[in-house]
Amino acid sequence: MNLEKTVVAAAIVVVVASGVAAVAVPDALADPTDDLRPGNLDIEEVPISPGAVTGETATLGVEARLSHFGNPTENVTVLFRATDSESNLVATERRVDVGLLEGDRETPVRANLTVDREGGYRIETIVFRDGERVDVATRSVSGLEALTPAYAESNVEFADTGAVQPVSVAIGSADDSEVRLDLSGALTNEGDAQTSDLEVTFTARQAESNVVADRVTVPVGDIRAGRTATVDAEVSVPNEYNYYVDAVLWRDGVHVDSAQSVANLNPSERISADETEEEVAFEASDFESEPGEETARDRGEANTSEETPGFGLAVGLVALLAMALLARRRSA
């Protein structure tokens, strides 16, 4: 009898102590296994920037900013993948081993993806924990052909300010069969240093047949920073035809810029410069995140390793023992 009273009293004491602990320390009844649960992990943003550019390829610098809080998270890896927007074929991918993440902080993870310099791509960033997908973010890029290779970069281009035409054409002299055209190209140095080693090729094309009537290449003198200079040339073409006059700026054999004008020598018909070209610009879409199931479930529920193991197991065992003894007493 004394044993039964002692067990019941102990059960009551443990239950009361558990209740007091639950009020004083809210986490006192927490499941000890919560201490082993990895922290919360997801992708905050994925900035993308153009890197090295060649004639055939472009390198994209991709940075995934991982947000982590809660318990330490081990075996974290990030997969960066570039998929062609039209064919949906994977162009390239790279996996980065992050390892252990601890504390409440953001961690940048970077990778370079080199793709063909044309069209557009879908850039996927996938975060894994112990081989399990945790979060996914997607962005897209387009207009890679607008990126200028390093060898073609130049601060000099044809001026086009309205008041100054990039290419002007004037009739110098003419006879019954031939006309001499005086050509002038206006070039602006938008850089901070004087430039040199430039040349311009002027080409006169018959408008209807597209046959080149004459072509000439002339050197460009030094152009000081922030200044506009002109380069002059002349070509001879058959009379009574209309011509497109193409001007191409070169630097060490590399095409840098181009402009166009016209020469209307046919009195019955006139043409204007081609305006069918569309400017292409490099663009990156907005950041889109697709949390994995575990990330959505654990968001805001990750527990830190400072939680105190609760009395749940002890309370259960003492209560069961007390009930068994009481039942035995009644049956006796």
C-alpha positions in Angstrom: 0.0 0.0 0.0 2.8 2.4 0.9 4.4 1.6 -2.5 1.2 2.5 -4.4 0.9 5.8 -2.5 4.5 6.6 -3.2 4.1 5.9 -7.0 0.9 8.0 -7.2 2.5 10.8 -5.3 5.6 10.7 -7.6 3.3 10.8 -10.6 1.5 13.8 -9.3 4.7 15.6 -8.5 6.1 15.0 -12.0 2.9 16.2 -13.6 2.8 19.3 -11.5 6.5 20.0 -12.2 5.9 19.5 -15.9 3.0 22.0 -15.9 5.1 24.5 -14.0 8.0 24.0 -16.5 5.6 24.4 -19.4 4.5 27.8 -18.1 8.0 29.0 -17.1 9.9 27.5 -20.1 7.6 27.1 -23.2 10.1 24.8 -24.9 10.4 22.5 -21.9 8.0 19.9 -23.4 9.7 20.0 -26.8 10.5 16.7 -28.5 14.2 16.1 -28.0 14.4 15.0 -31.7 13.8 18.7 -32.6 17.4 19.3 -31.7 18.4 17.1 -34.6 16.2 18.7 -37.2 18.2 20.7 -39.8 17.6 24.5 -40.1 15.4 26.2 -42.6 17.1 26.9 -46.0 15.8 28.7 -49.0 16.8 31.0 -51.9 16.4 34.8 -51.3 17.5 36.0 -54.8 19.6 35.1 -57.8 21.5 38.0 -59.4 22.8 37.4 -62.9 25.5 39.5 -64.6 27.4 39.1 -68.0 31.0 38.2 -67.8 33.6 37.4 -70.4 32.3 37.5 -74.0 33.9 36.1 -77.1 32.6 35.9 -80.7 30.9 32.6 -80.0 30.2 32.4 -76.3 29.1 34.5 -73.3 29.8 33.7 -69.7 27.0 34.5 -67.2 27.9 35.1 -63.6 25.1 33.5 -61.4 25.0 34.1 -57.6 22.5 32.3 -55.4 21.9 34.0 -52.0 20.9 31.3 -49.6 19.0 32.3 -46.4 19.5 30.0 -43.4 18.3 30.0 -39.8 17.9 27.4 -37.1 20.0 24.4 -36.5 23.1 23.7 -38.5 22.4 22.2 -41.9 24.9 19.8 -43.5 25.6 18.5 -47.0 24.2 21.5 -48.8 24.8 21.7 -52.6 23.6 24.1 -55.3 23.0 23.1 -58.9 23.1 25.9 -61.6 21.6 24.9 -64.9 21.2 26.8 -68.2 18.5 25.5 -70.6 17.9 26.8 -74.1 14.7 28.8 -74.2 13.7 27.4 -77.7 14.9 23.8 -77.7 14.5 23.2 -73.9 17.9 21.4 -74.1 20.3 21.7 -71.3 23.2 23.9 -72.5 25.4 23.6 -69.4 25.2 23.1 -65.7 27.5 23.3 -62.7 27.2 21.9 -59.2 28.7 23.7 -56.2 29.3 22.0 -52.9 28.5 24.4 -50.1 28.8 21.9 -47.2 27.7 23.1 -43.7 25.6 26.1 -43.0 25.3 27.5 -39.5 23.6 30.4 -37.9 21.0 32.9 -39.1 22.6 34.5 -42.1 22.7 34.7 -45.9 25.4 32.9 -47.8 26.3 33.7 -51.4 27.1 30.8 -53.7 28.6 31.7 -57.1 29.1 29.9 -60.4 29.9 30.8 -64.1 27.8 29.4 -66.9 29.3 29.6 -70.4 26.7 29.4 -73.2 26.5 30.2 -76.9 26.2 34.0 -77.6 22.8 33.8 -79.2 19.1 33.5 -78.3 18.1 33.2 -74.6 18.3 30.7 -71.7 16.4 29.7 -68.6 18.6 29.8 -65.6 17.6 27.4 -62.8 19.1 27.4 -59.4 18.3 24.2 -57.3 19.3 23.8 -53.7 19.8 20.3 -52.2 20.2 19.1 -48.6 21.5 15.5 -48.3 20.6 15.0 -51.9 17.0 16.1 -51.4 15.7 19.1 -53.3 14.9 22.0 -50.9 14.2 25.1 -53.1 14.2 26.1 -56.7 14.6 29.6 -58.3 14.3 30.4 -62.0 15.3 33.4 -64.1 15.6 33.8 -67.9 18.0 35.8 -70.0 17.7 37.0 -73.6 19.5 39.0 -76.2 22.9 37.5 -75.6 24.0 38.5 -79.1 23.8 42.1 -78.0 26.8 41.5 -75.7 30.0 42.9 -77.2 33.1 40.7 -77.4 36.2 42.2 -75.8 38.0 42.5 -79.1 35.1 44.6 -80.5 34.7 47.0 -77.6 35.3 50.7 -78.6 34.3 54.0 -77.2 34.1 55.5 -80.8 30.9 55.3 -82.8 29.1 57.1 -85.6 27.4 60.2 -84.3 23.7 60.5 -84.7 22.4 63.6 -82.8 19.9 64.9 -85.3 21.9 68.0 -86.1 24.9 65.8 -87.0 24.3 63.0 -89.5 26.4 59.9 -89.1 27.1 59.7 -92.9 26.5 62.6 -95.3 26.6 62.4 -99.1 27.2 65.3 -101.6 27.6 65.3 -105.4 31.1 66.4 -106.3 31.2 66.3 -110.1 29.2 64.5 -112.8 29.1 63.8 -116.4 26.7 61.9 -118.7 27.8 58.5 -117.3 29.4 58.9 -114.0 29.0 60.8 -110.7 31.6 61.5 -108.0 30.2 61.4 -104.5 31.8 63.2 -101.7 31.3 61.2 -98.5 31.8 62.2 -94.9 31.4 60.2 -91.7 31.0 61.8 -88.2 32.6 59.8 -85.3 32.3 60.6 -81.6 34.7 59.4 -78.9 32.6 58.7 -75.9 35.5 57.4 -73.8 37.9 59.1 -71.5 41.1 58.7 -73.6 42.2 59.6 -77.1 41.7 56.9 -79.6 43.6 55.9 -82.8 44.1 52.9 -85.1 40.7 53.3 -86.6 39.5 53.2 -90.3 36.2 53.5 -92.1 35.1 51.7 -95.2 32.5 53.4 -97.5 30.6 51.2 -99.9 28.1 52.4 -102.6 25.5 49.7 -103.5 23.1 50.1 -106.4 19.6 50.0 -104.7 17.8 47.7 -107.1 20.5 45.2 -107.9 22.5 45.5 -104.7 25.7 45.5 -106.8 28.6 47.3 -105.3 29.5 50.2 -107.6 32.5 51.4 -105.6 34.3 51.0 -102.3 37.0 52.9 -100.5 38.7 52.5 -97.1 40.3 55.6 -95.4 42.1 55.9 -92.0 40.7 57.9 -89.1 42.9 60.4 -87.3 43.2 60.6 -83.5 40.0 61.6 -81.8 40.2 63.2 -78.4 38.0 62.1 -75.5 34.5 63.6 -75.8 35.1 65.1 -79.2 33.5 64.4 -82.6 35.6 64.2 -85.8 34.9 63.6 -89.4 36.5 61.3 -92.0 36.1 62.1 -95.7 36.3 60.0 -98.8 35.0 59.9 -102.4 33.6 57.2 -104.7 32.6 57.2 -108.3 29.3 55.5 -109.4 27.3 55.3 -112.7 24.8 58.1 -113.1 20.9 57.9 -112.9 20.8 55.2 -110.3 20.0 55.2 -106.6 22.6 54.0 -104.1 22.9 52.9 -100.5 26.0 54.2 -98.9 27.2 51.9 -96.1 29.9 53.1 -93.7 31.7 50.5 -91.5 34.1 51.5 -88.7 37.0 49.1 -88.1 39.6 48.8 -85.4 42.5 46.4 -86.2 40.2 44.4 -88.6 37.3 44.2 -86.1 33.9 45.6 -87.0 33.1 48.3 -84.3 30.1 50.2 -85.7 28.2 51.0 -88.9 25.9 53.6 -90.4 24.1 54.2 -93.6 22.9 56.9 -95.9 21.6 57.1 -99.5 22.4 58.8 -102.8 19.3 59.5 -104.9 20.6 60.0 -108.5 17.4 58.6 -110.3 15.1 61.6 -110.7 12.0 59.4 -111.1 12.4 57.3 -107.9 13.8 57.9 -104.4 15.0 55.6 -101.7 15.6 56.1 -97.9 18.1 54.4 -95.6 17.2 51.0 -94.3 15.2 51.1 -91.1 14.3 47.4 -90.7 17.0 46.5 -88.1 15.8 46.0 -84.6 18.1 46.8 -81.6 18.7 43.8 -79.4 19.5 44.3 -75.7 20.6 41.9 -73.0 17.8 41.3 -70.5 17.3 39.2 -67.4 13.8 38.4 -66.1 12.6 38.8 -62.5 13.5 36.3 -59.8 11.0 33.5 -59.4 11.2 31.1 -56.4 9.6 27.7 -56.2 10.0 26.4 -52.6 10.2 22.7 -52.2 7.7 20.8 -50.0 10.0 20.5 -47.0 11.0 24.1 -47.2 7.3 25.2 -47.1 6.5 22.9 -44.3 9.5 23.8 -42.2 9.3 27.6 -42.8 9.1 29.2 -39.4 9.2 25.9 -37.6 12.9 25.2 -37.4 14.1 24.8 -33.9 17.4 25.8 -32.5 19.8 23.4 -30.7 19.3 25.4 -27.4 15.9 23.8 -26.7 15.7 22.0 -23.4 14.6 18.3 -23.6 11.1 18.0 -22.1 9.5 15.7 -19.5 7.2 14.0 -21.9 8.8 10.5 -21.7 9.2 10.6 -17.9 5.6 11.8 -17.4 4.3 9.0 -19.6 6.2 6.2 -17.9 5.3 7.4 -14.3 1.6 7.9 -15.3 1.4 4.4 -16.8 3.0 2.8 -13.8 0.6 4.6 -11.4 -2.4 3.5 -13.4 -1.3 -0.1 -13.4 -0.8 -0.1 -9.6 -4.2 1.6 -9.1 -5.9 -1.0 -11.3 -4.2 -3.8 -9.4 -5.4 -2.4 -6.1 -9.0 -2.1 -7.2 -9.0 -5.7 -8.5 -7.6 -6.9 -5.2 
